Amino acid sequence: MFGLVALVMVFGLVFTVSAFKSNETKKTTLYWYKVSHDDPTNYPDGYIKNDSDFYVEEEKPLVVSPCATGTEIECLRGFSSELSNFPNDDAATESIMRPAL
């Protein structure tokens, strides 16, 4: 009898914890790539080169923008998964621009 009560309590605890977790807002990890603007004829909005390194969302506060101070061009572009096709000029979910000082 004790084993049955313990089993019921464990299942109740698991369902209670999972119910709280399902209500949390989950942050999607983004993969951030440097946007190159060295070929405006073919890629007027910039593109991501095949040798571009990426950063994950948790590293975002540590990423220094590659753009010059005061620029308004897109510097980094975030994607929900790692890129497999390059060059890539798709619009991203988010972007980082260096703010004007």
Secondary structure, 3 states (H helix, E strand, C coil): CHHHHHHHHHHHHHHHHHHHHHHCCCCCCCEEEECECCCCCCCCCCEECCCCCEEEHHHHHHCCCCCCCCCCCCCEEEECCCCCCCCECCCCCEEECCCCC
